[in-house]
Structure formats: structure tokens, C-alpha cells
Amino acid sequence: MNTVYVIASVGRDSYTAMARISIASLRWSNSNARIVVVCDRQSDQLIRAANDPILGEVDEWLAYKTPPGDGSFRSKFLKSSLRQRMSGPFLFLDVDTIVRDDLSFLFQVAGDIAGAPNHSREEFARQVWAGDQAILSAMQWSTRDTFYVNSGVLLASESEGAHRVYQLWHDHWQRQQTRLHDSRDQPSLNTAIRESDIYCERLDCRYNAQIGANPLSMRDAAVWHYYYSLNYQAHSFIEELIQRVIQTQQVDTERLRNLMEAQRLWPKEYWTSGPGIYMVNGAVRDLVRCVEIGQGPDDLLHAMWRTDPVFARQVLAKTLADSFWSDKPAAYRFARLRVLKTCPLELLRPAVRRCFIHEFYRRLRPGKR
């Protein structure tokens, strides 16, 4: 089971720390995995000079020459050309992943390549974010409308189609880089999938649970993909683990396994920090939408409780307050009832309490705001 990582690093930094954590999780959950690291020659020299422990933790270490550029450029250059550099089928994993379950099943999946929807969302409209759409528009590219592939977990077969789509991906990515000076790789990948007319198998979101974009995908996922570059996991237990590796140069495997088994990724205070607030706000929009269209708001709320009870309470309280002041009565009634039934202590929050006080006065004086 060939599993491949691409690294651009200065040695003993956050990128090799994340890769080492991912590799340790993969060794624990997939003992038959053969682990290959691909890097550019500049990174190779720096990693060796730093005597980074990652060098002794992989089965094969490959260094290739790339054009000059920053770390993101060099890693995407290699990532988009992996099929031409590797023999046999392989599973690519971004370094900001943690593997919790057996992945050998993926090598039986049909298709030239296989990947999961972006943002771990089922609806196509919610898979293409604004940054990618801007690139697609600027390059005058289009993609399939079935699903938009996230490039963080990709299975590549040995087929002619796999070679064709990777070649197109690499060519398009280089054109994008030359014209826009932007190294993001998903617009060029998804454009290549459409133009090459290959069979791209859709993987279940549990094999690439993008927990920063959709925290509900975390529970029981096979692979956690935590979007480190977007700072979604600042102040989380994952961030603590990364910093511990950087400081001690040791992967705390016991803490890592406890994290994987307990599935508790965020301390209570996380949900009042910047990244946590961002995730709460997104969940509030999801819940309000489900209430308004009448499609499973209680199921969604149950998934939030399973993800993290503190997260669920934050979402309920904010849904109540936001829907009250934005005059969305159905969402307000939904949130009010569930707050009273499941977490009445949220009434102590000033924002929630003000809503109840204003509602009381409205009932006393109908027509007054």
C-alpha cells in the first residue's frame, strides 16, 4: 500500500512535524502501509542539515529538482506531477492529515483517480469556495458539476487515464502560476478531470474529513484533514501536538492515540477563539437554512452534539440570538425550544437573555419593536 507525502520544509519545522504526526497515525492504523516522502532538493538539503528525525521514519525518501519558488510553489509543483514520478498505484496524503482507520479498501476502488468532495459537503454549490472560483474565472476554466475534488487525499491508479489527468493537471497548474502567481492546485486539478474525461471515483467524505470547513465530518472519520495552512486548528489539541513535536522532536504517540480514540479535538475555550467562532458561524448558517427549508434541523443539531457539546451549545445560543434580531421567527422558535429543553444555562448568556427580555416586551406591546 504505497502512501505518498510531499514536503517543502526548512527542517524540524511545522511541516515535517505534521508529516511525522500523520506518518505515526498511519503506521498505527495501517501497519501494511509503505510510506514514501517526495520533496524538492532545497528542502532535502535543509532537512538533512537539520538532521530531522523524519528521515528515519519513512520507507523511501525521494528528492527532485524543481524550478525556484517558495515552499508552496515547490510542493504543488511536485504534487501535481506525482503520477509521472511514481510507479504503481499510490495514495497521496497532505501532511495536515491524521489517519484513524484502515485505508487498504481504497486500493480496491475503481477509477483512474479517486477523491472526496471539497469541504466535506454533499451539495456541489458548497464545494467550490470563492478563492477557487476566482481562479477558475480568471483562467476561463470550467469543471464537472458532479463534485469538486479536494486534493488533500487522492488515490491514483496506474491507468493511462491517471497519467493523462496528472499531465493535464501539472500543465494547467503551471499556466495558472505563470499568469496569476497563485499556487493553489484544486482549480487546475478539477479542470483537468473535466478535460481528460477520465473516471474519477467519488470517495465518501469520511476518507477526507475536512474538519476546518465542516467540523461535523470529524466524528468516526477515517482521515482527519485539518487545513493547517488556514489556521483552523490554532488553539486546538492538534496544534498542541504539533508544537510539542517541534519543541521536543518527539511524536507523543500515546497522546496522539488518545486524541484519535477520544475524538476530542478542541478544548472548551476554542469555541470562543477566532477559528472556533468562524466554525460556529458557519454551523449557525447551516442550521438556520435547514430550519427554513424544513430539511432535518434536528438531525443536524444531533450531529453537532456528537461533534462537541460545547460547540452545539454555542451554535444554539448564537442561532437564537441571530435569528431573533434578523427576524427569522422559525429559526428563533426552533433554537429557543431546544435551548430551554437541552441547555437552559445558556439563558445566562447576555445575548440570549436580551432576546427573551425583548420578546417579553413585544408580547406586552404588540407592534412595538
C-alpha positions in Angstrom: 0.0 0.0 0.0 2.1 2.9 -1.3 1.2 6.1 0.6 2.9 9.3 -0.6 3.5 12.7 1.1 5.0 15.8 -0.5 7.0 18.1 1.8 8.6 21.5 1.4 10.5 22.4 4.6 13.5 24.1 6.2 13.9 21.1 8.5 12.5 20.5 12.0 9.6 22.9 11.3 5.8 22.6 11.4 5.7 20.9 8.0 7.9 18.0 9.0 6.2 17.9 12.4 2.8 17.5 10.8 4.1 14.9 8.4 5.6 12.9 11.3 2.3 13.0 13.2 0.5 11.8 10.1 3.0 9.1 9.5 2.8 7.9 13.1 -1.0 7.7 12.8 -0.7 5.8 9.5 1.7 3.3 11.0 -0.7 2.7 13.9 -3.8 2.3 11.8 -2.3 0.8 8.6 0.6 -1.4 9.5 1.0 -2.6 5.9 1.5 0.9 4.6 4.7 1.7 2.6 5.4 5.3 3.2 7.2 7.5 0.6 8.1 11.2 1.1 8.8 13.3 -2.0 10.5 16.6 -1.6 12.4 19.2 -3.6 16.2 19.3 -3.5 16.3 22.6 -1.5 14.1 21.0 1.2 16.1 17.8 1.1 19.3 19.7 1.8 17.8 21.7 4.7 16.1 18.6 6.2 19.3 16.7 6.1 21.3 19.6 7.5 18.9 19.8 10.4 19.1 16.0 11.0 15.3 15.9 11.1 14.1 12.7 12.6 11.6 12.2 9.7 14.4 10.9 7.6 14.4 7.7 9.7 10.6 7.3 9.8 9.8 6.6 6.2 10.4 3.7 3.8 11.6 5.8 0.9 12.8 9.3 0.5 12.9 10.9 -2.9 14.2 14.4 -3.8 13.6 16.0 -7.2 14.7 19.2 -8.8 12.1 21.9 -9.1 12.0 25.5 -10.5 12.9 28.1 -7.9 10.0 29.3 -5.8 8.6 29.4 -2.3 7.6 26.3 -0.4 4.0 26.3 -1.6 5.2 26.6 -5.2 7.7 23.8 -4.9 5.3 21.4 -3.1 2.5 22.0 -5.6 4.9 21.5 -8.5 5.7 18.1 -7.2 2.2 17.2 -6.0 0.7 17.9 -9.4 3.3 15.7 -11.2 3.4 12.8 -8.8 1.9 10.2 -11.2 4.8 10.8 -13.6 7.4 10.3 -10.8 5.9 7.2 -9.1 5.4 3.6 -10.1 2.4 1.6 -9.2 -0.9 2.8 -7.6 -0.5 5.2 -4.7 -2.5 7.1 -2.1 -1.4 10.8 -1.7 -2.0 12.4 1.7 -1.4 16.0 2.6 0.8 16.4 5.7 -2.0 18.0 7.7 -3.9 14.7 8.0 -4.4 12.2 10.8 -5.2 8.7 9.7 -7.6 6.8 12.1 -8.8 3.7 10.1 -7.8 1.1 7.6 -7.3 2.6 4.2 -6.4 -0.6 2.2 -10.0 -0.6 0.9 -9.3 2.4 -1.2 -6.9 0.5 -3.3 -9.8 -1.6 -4.5 -11.8 1.4 -5.6 -12.5 1.6 -9.4 -11.4 4.6 -11.3 -8.4 6.3 -12.8 -8.2 8.5 -9.7 -10.4 8.9 -6.6 -11.1 11.8 -4.3 -13.6 13.2 -1.9 -15.8 16.4 -2.3 -14.2 19.6 -1.2 -15.2 21.0 2.2 -16.8 17.6 3.0 -20.0 18.9 1.6 -22.5 16.9 -0.4 -24.0 19.9 -2.3 -21.9 21.0 -5.3 -22.6 24.7 -4.7 -20.9 24.5 -1.3 -17.8 22.7 -2.5 -16.3 25.5 -4.6 -15.1 28.3 -2.4 -14.7 31.9 -3.6 -10.9 31.7 -3.9 -11.0 28.7 -6.3 -13.9 30.3 -8.2 -11.9 33.4 -8.8 -9.0 31.3 -10.3 -11.5 29.4 -12.5 -13.0 32.6 -13.7 -9.6 34.3 -14.4 -8.3 31.3 -16.3 -11.7 30.8 -18.1 -11.8 27.2 -16.9 -14.8 25.0 -16.1 -15.2 21.9 -14.0 -17.6 19.0 -13.8 -20.8 19.7 -11.8 -20.9 16.3 -10.1 -18.5 17.1 -7.3 -15.4 19.3 -6.8 -12.5 17.2 -5.7 -10.3 18.1 -2.7 -6.7 17.4 -3.5 -5.6 16.6 0.1 -6.4 12.8 -0.2 -6.1 11.4 -3.7 -5.8 7.8 -5.0 -4.1 7.4 -8.3 -4.2 4.2 -10.3 -1.6 3.1 -12.9 -4.0 3.6 -15.8 -3.4 5.7 -18.9 -6.2 7.9 -17.8 -4.5 8.6 -14.5 -1.3 9.6 -16.3 -3.3 11.8 -18.6 -5.1 13.7 -15.9 -2.0 14.3 -13.9 -0.2 15.6 -17.0 -3.1 18.0 -17.7 -3.2 19.0 -14.0 0.5 19.8 -14.0 0.3 21.8 -17.3 -2.7 23.8 -16.2 -1.2 24.5 -12.8 1.9 25.9 -14.4 -0.1 28.1 -16.7 -2.1 29.3 -13.6 1.1 30.0 -11.7 2.7 31.9 -14.6 -0.4 34.0 -15.2 -1.8 34.6 -11.7 1.2 33.8 -9.4 -1.1 31.7 -7.3 -0.1 28.1 -6.4 -3.4 26.7 -5.3 -3.9 23.4 -7.0 -7.6 22.5 -6.9 -8.9 24.6 -9.8 -6.3 23.1 -12.2 -7.0 19.6 -10.8 -10.7 19.8 -11.3 -10.3 21.4 -14.7 -8.0 18.6 -15.8 -10.5 16.0 -14.6 -13.2 17.5 -16.8 -11.0 17.9 -19.9 -9.3 14.5 -19.6 -12.7 12.7 -19.5 -11.3 10.2 -17.0 -13.2 8.1 -14.4 -12.9 10.0 -11.1 -14.4 7.9 -8.3 -16.1 9.8 -5.6 -14.9 8.8 -2.1 -17.0 9.1 1.0 -16.3 12.2 3.0 -15.0 10.1 5.9 -11.9 9.4 3.9 -11.1 13.1 3.7 -12.9 14.7 6.6 -12.1 18.4 6.2 -12.8 19.3 9.8 -11.9 23.0 9.4 -14.5 23.5 6.7 -17.1 21.1 8.2 -16.4 20.1 11.9 -19.3 17.7 11.7 -17.3 15.5 9.4 -14.9 14.7 12.3 -16.9 12.0 14.1 -15.8 8.5 13.1 -13.9 9.7 10.0 -11.0 7.5 8.6 -8.9 10.6 7.8 -9.0 14.0 9.5 -7.8 16.8 7.2 -7.4 19.8 9.4 -6.4 22.6 7.0 -3.3 23.8 8.9 -2.4 26.4 6.4 -5.8 28.2 7.1 -5.2 28.3 10.8 -8.4 26.4 11.6 -6.7 24.4 14.3 -5.0 27.2 16.2 -5.6 26.6 20.0 -6.8 23.1 19.3 -5.4 19.8 20.7 -4.0 19.1 17.2 -2.0 22.4 17.4 -0.7 21.4 20.8 0.5 18.1 19.4 2.3 19.9 16.5 4.0 22.4 18.8 5.1 19.6 21.1 6.8 17.8 18.2 8.6 21.0 17.2 9.8 21.6 20.7 10.8 18.1 21.7 11.5 16.5 18.3 9.5 13.5 19.6 6.0 12.4 18.4 4.0 11.7 21.6 2.3 8.6 20.2 0.3 8.0 23.4 -1.2 11.4 23.2 -1.8 11.0 19.5 -3.6 7.7 20.0 -5.7 9.2 22.8 -6.7 12.0 20.6 -7.6 9.7 17.8 -9.7 7.4 20.0 -11.4 10.1 22.2 -12.2 12.3 19.1 -12.0 15.3 21.3 -10.1 17.8 19.2 -11.0 21.1 20.8 -10.8 22.5 24.3 -13.8 24.4 25.7 -12.2 27.8 25.1 -11.5 27.0 21.4 -15.1 27.9 20.5 -14.6 31.5 21.7 -11.4 32.0 19.7 -11.1 33.2 16.1 -11.1 29.9 14.3 -13.8 28.4 16.6 -16.0 31.4 16.2 -15.6 31.1 12.4 -16.7 27.4 12.6 -19.7 28.3 14.9 -20.9 31.0 12.5 -20.8 28.5 9.6 -22.8 26.0 11.6 -25.4 28.6 12.5 -25.9 29.4 8.9 -26.3 25.7 8.1 -28.9 25.2 11.0 -30.9 28.3 10.0 -31.0 27.1 6.4 -32.2 23.6 7.5 -35.0 25.1 9.6 -36.1 27.4 6.8 -36.3 24.7 4.1 -37.6 22.1 6.6 -34.8 19.5 6.0 -33.6 17.8 9.1 -32.6 20.5 11.5 -32.8 18.1 14.5 -30.6 15.6 12.7 -28.0 18.4 12.1 -28.2 19.5 15.7 -27.7 15.9 16.9 -24.6 15.7 14.7 -23.3 18.9 16.4 -23.9 17.4 19.8 -21.9 14.3 18.8 -19.1 16.5 17.4 -18.7 18.5 20.6 -21.4 19.5 23.2 -19.8 22.9 23.8 -19.9 23.5 20.0 -23.5 22.6 19.9 -24.5 24.9 22.7 -22.6 27.8 21.1 -24.4 27.2 17.9 -27.8 27.0 19.5 -27.3 30.2 21.5 -26.0 32.1 18.5 -28.8 30.8 16.3 -31.3 32.0 18.8 -29.8 35.5 19.0 -29.1 35.9 15.3 -32.5 34.7 14.2 -34.3 36.9 16.7 -32.6 40.1 15.6 -32.7 39.2 11.9 -36.4 38.5 12.1 -36.3 34.8 11.3 -39.1 33.5 13.5 -39.0 29.8 12.5 -35.3 29.6 13.3 -35.8 31.6 16.5 -38.6 29.3 17.8 -36.5 26.2 16.9 -33.5 27.4 18.8 -35.5 28.8 21.7 -37.3 25.5 22.3 -34.0 23.4 22.1 -32.2 25.9 24.4 -34.9 25.6 27.0 -35.0 21.8 26.7 -31.3 20.8 26.4 -29.2 23.7 27.7 -31.2 26.1 29.9 -28.0 27.5 31.4 -27.4 29.3 28.0 -30.1 31.7 29.3 -27.4 33.2 31.4 -25.6 34.5 28.3 -26.3 38.2 28.0 -27.1 37.9 24.2 -29.6 35.2 24.8 -31.2 36.9 27.9 -31.7 40.1 25.9 -33.7 38.2 23.3 -36.0 36.8 25.9 -36.5 40.2 27.5 -37.2 41.9 24.2 -39.6 39.1 23.3 -41.4 39.6 26.6 -41.9 43.3 25.9 -43.0 42.6 22.4 -45.8 40.4 23.7 -46.8 43.1 26.2 -46.8 45.8 23.5 -47.7 44.1 20.1 -46.5 46.0 17.1 -43.6 47.7 19.1 -40.0 46.7 18.2 
